[in-house]
Amino acid sequence: MNKTIRIGALISGGGTNLQAIIDACESGRIDGKMVFVGSDNPEARGLERGVKHMIPTFVVNYKSIIQGYKKNPEQVVLPDDFDMDDMLAKQSIFPDNTSAEKVRSFLITRAVAEAKLLEKMKPYPFDLLILAGFMRNFTPYFIDRINTDRGVQRIMNIHPALLPSFPGVDGYGDTFRYGCKVGGCTVHFVDYGEDSGPIIGQKAFQINEDETLDSIKAKGLKLEWELYPECIQFFAQGRLKKIRMSHTLQKGKIYQRTVVKIAQPELTA
């Protein structure tokens, strides 16, 4: 018998993926229960989905925190356990040539918001945190406080492109504008980079000559609503295994990467 996992969700918008996951939990396709829905956006329509299903909801207003820092940086109170040197050493969102002030501003404002998120989440213990259209990158401050067991990643995201192509906020748009003949979506674990964590699952669709951006998004969303619940169920079943792979390239160069293998389900008597 599979364990019923506790699932927390973070959203920024309408929450259609959230609804697909709620429905899958309620129908038994996911051995899980939603324990909270949080957002960075007070106007996120997806919060209403949580209320409708009697799931606790909360908001941490990232925008007001960022604006407050810009107006008066000295008034921002960082968490007591924030370590800037540790954050700078771990983060891989920004390339090395990014201005130091931009990186520091990002890490400070996000850590302040993330500390508030952690406080809001505290009453609702969870096994897995899903990002369902949450349009904010996390710092190592937040990730390390969710992934307390270094062998277990507990933050899962869905991205509207076939990673590692087209990371960032507009995966379907980037796919369309590049002229790709195939598009798709990816579920992955979250690491210190932008959409760079180990890939769990992907689904693809053909892009025809007469496609529009809207038609591509419609195709992609339909696949997202199938893929995300499938991957969450694999997590609930304990079937997601991280493996460190090593490959020898030309001239002896070694490439290493953590990948996710999906184990076969355990047979029951």
C-alpha positions in Angstrom: 0.0 0.0 0.0 1.4 3.4 -1.0 1.9 6.1 1.6 -0.4 9.1 1.5 1.9 12.1 1.2 1.2 15.6 2.3 1.6 18.1 -0.5 2.0 21.9 -0.3 1.7 24.1 -3.3 2.9 27.6 -4.3 1.3 29.5 -7.2 1.3 32.9 -8.7 -1.6 32.9 -11.1 -4.7 31.0 -12.1 -3.7 27.7 -10.7 -4.8 25.3 -13.5 -2.0 22.9 -12.7 -3.0 23.2 -9.0 -6.5 22.2 -10.0 -5.2 19.2 -11.9 -3.3 18.0 -8.8 -6.2 18.7 -6.4 -8.5 16.6 -8.7 -5.9 13.8 -9.0 -5.6 13.7 -5.2 -9.4 13.6 -4.7 -9.8 10.9 -7.4 -7.1 8.7 -6.0 -4.7 9.1 -8.9 -2.2 10.6 -6.5 -1.8 9.1 -3.1 -1.7 12.5 -1.5 -3.5 15.2 0.3 -3.1 19.0 -0.3 -2.2 20.7 3.0 -1.8 24.3 1.9 -1.8 26.7 -1.1 0.5 29.7 -0.9 1.2 32.6 -3.3 3.5 35.5 -3.8 0.6 37.4 -5.4 -2.4 38.6 -3.3 -4.5 38.6 -6.5 -3.7 35.1 -7.7 -7.0 33.5 -8.8 -5.7 30.1 -7.9 -6.1 30.9 -4.2 -9.8 30.6 -4.8 -9.3 27.0 -5.9 -7.8 26.2 -2.5 -10.6 27.9 -0.6 -13.2 26.0 -2.7 -11.6 22.7 -1.7 -11.2 23.8 1.9 -7.4 23.9 1.7 -5.6 26.5 3.9 -4.2 29.4 1.9 -1.8 32.3 2.5 0.1 35.0 0.7 3.6 36.5 1.1 3.6 39.7 -1.0 7.0 39.6 -2.8 6.3 42.8 -4.7 5.9 44.9 -1.6 9.1 43.4 0.0 11.1 44.2 -3.2 9.7 47.7 -3.5 10.4 48.3 0.2 14.0 47.3 -0.2 14.4 49.6 -3.2 13.0 52.6 -1.3 14.9 52.0 1.9 17.4 49.1 2.0 18.5 49.8 5.6 15.0 49.0 6.9 15.0 45.5 5.5 15.5 42.9 8.3 17.3 39.8 7.2 16.6 36.4 8.9 19.0 35.7 11.8 20.4 32.7 10.0 21.1 34.3 6.7 24.6 33.9 5.5 25.5 36.0 2.4 28.8 34.3 1.7 27.0 30.9 1.7 24.3 32.2 -0.6 26.9 33.7 -3.0 28.8 30.5 -3.1 25.8 28.3 -3.8 23.6 30.3 -6.1 23.8 29.5 -9.8 21.0 31.7 -11.2 23.3 34.6 -12.2 26.4 34.3 -14.3 29.7 35.5 -13.0 29.6 38.7 -14.9 26.4 39.9 -13.2 26.8 43.0 -11.1 27.4 42.3 -7.5 24.7 44.7 -6.4 22.1 43.0 -8.6 22.9 39.6 -7.1 23.0 40.9 -3.5 19.7 42.7 -4.0 18.1 39.6 -5.3 19.4 37.4 -2.5 18.4 39.8 0.2 14.9 40.5 -0.9 14.1 36.9 -1.8 15.5 35.6 1.5 13.3 38.1 3.4 10.3 36.9 1.5 11.3 33.2 1.8 11.7 33.5 5.6 8.1 34.7 5.6 7.0 31.8 3.4 8.7 29.4 5.7 6.9 30.9 8.7 3.5 30.7 6.9 4.2 27.1 5.9 5.3 26.0 9.4 1.8 25.0 10.7 1.3 22.6 7.7 3.9 19.8 7.7 4.4 18.5 4.2 6.4 15.8 2.3 6.5 17.5 -1.1 6.4 21.1 -2.2 5.0 21.6 -5.7 5.4 24.8 -7.7 2.4 25.2 -9.9 3.0 28.4 -11.8 5.0 30.0 -9.0 6.9 32.7 -10.9 9.8 33.3 -8.4 13.2 31.7 -8.3 14.3 30.4 -4.9 17.6 31.2 -3.2 19.7 28.5 -1.4 18.3 29.9 1.8 14.9 28.5 1.1 15.9 25.4 -0.7 18.3 24.3 2.1 15.5 24.7 4.7 13.1 22.4 2.7 15.7 19.8 1.6 17.0 19.2 5.1 18.0 15.6 4.1 20.6 16.1 1.3 19.7 12.8 -0.2 16.0 13.8 -0.7 14.8 16.7 -2.9 11.4 17.9 -1.9 10.7 20.8 -4.3 9.1 19.9 -7.6 8.4 22.3 -10.5 6.8 22.1 -13.9 8.2 24.1 -16.8 6.6 24.9 -20.2 9.4 23.7 -22.4 11.6 20.7 -23.0 14.5 21.4 -20.7 17.3 22.1 -20.8 16.1 24.2 -23.8 14.3 27.5 -23.0 14.5 27.9 -19.2 13.0 31.1 -17.7 9.5 32.6 -17.6 8.3 32.1 -21.2 9.0 28.6 -22.3 6.2 28.2 -24.8 6.8 31.6 -26.2 10.5 31.0 -26.6 9.8 27.6 -28.2 7.4 29.2 -30.7 9.6 32.2 -31.6 12.6 29.9 -32.2 10.7 28.0 -34.8 10.8 24.6 -33.1 9.0 21.7 -34.7 8.4 20.0 -31.3 7.4 21.6 -28.0 6.6 20.2 -24.6 6.8 20.4 -20.8 9.1 19.2 -18.1 8.8 18.3 -14.5 12.0 18.6 -12.5 13.3 18.9 -9.0 14.4 22.4 -8.0 18.1 23.2 -7.4 20.1 26.4 -7.0 19.8 27.3 -10.7 17.0 28.5 -12.9 15.1 25.4 -14.2 18.3 23.4 -14.0 17.4 20.7 -11.5 17.2 16.9 -12.3 14.5 16.1 -14.8 11.7 13.7 -13.6 9.4 13.5 -16.7 8.7 15.2 -20.0 5.9 15.1 -22.6 6.2 16.5 -26.1 3.8 17.6 -28.9 4.2 18.4 -32.6 4.2 22.0 -33.7 2.5 22.3 -37.1 3.0 25.1 -39.7 -0.3 26.8 -38.9 0.3 26.9 -35.1 -0.1 30.1 -33.1 1.4 30.8 -29.7 -2.1 30.3 -28.2 -2.5 26.9 -29.8 0.9 25.8 -28.6 0.1 26.9 -25.0 -3.2 25.0 -25.2 -1.4 21.8 -26.3 1.2 22.2 -23.6 -1.2 22.8 -20.8 -3.2 19.7 -21.7 0.1 17.7 -21.3 1.1 19.5 -18.1 -2.2 18.4 -16.5 -1.3 14.8 -17.3 2.4 14.9 -16.6 2.5 16.7 -13.2 0.1 14.3 -11.4 2.0 11.3 -12.8 5.4 12.6 -11.5 3.9 13.4 -8.1 2.5 9.9 -7.9 6.0 8.5 -8.7 7.2 10.5 -5.7 4.4 9.2 -3.5 5.3 5.6 -4.5 9.0 6.2 -3.6 10.0 5.5 -7.2 12.1 8.5 -7.9 15.8 7.6 -7.5 18.6 10.2 -7.9 21.8 8.8 -9.5 25.0 10.6 -10.2 26.1 9.9 -13.8 29.6 10.4 -15.2 30.4 10.6 -18.9 33.8 10.8 -20.6 33.8 13.3 -23.4 36.3 14.1 -26.1 39.9 14.7 -24.9 39.1 13.0 -21.6 36.9 15.7 -20.3 34.5 14.4 -17.6 30.9 15.5 -17.5 28.9 14.7 -14.4 25.2 15.2 -13.8 22.6 14.1 -11.3 19.7 12.4 -13.1 16.4 10.9 -11.9 15.6 7.3 -12.6 12.0 6.0 -12.2 12.1 2.7 -10.5 9.6 -0.1 -11.2 6.7 -0.2 -8.8 7.0 -2.7 -5.9 4.9 -5.8 -6.4 2.4 -6.5 -3.6 1.4 -10.0 -2.5 
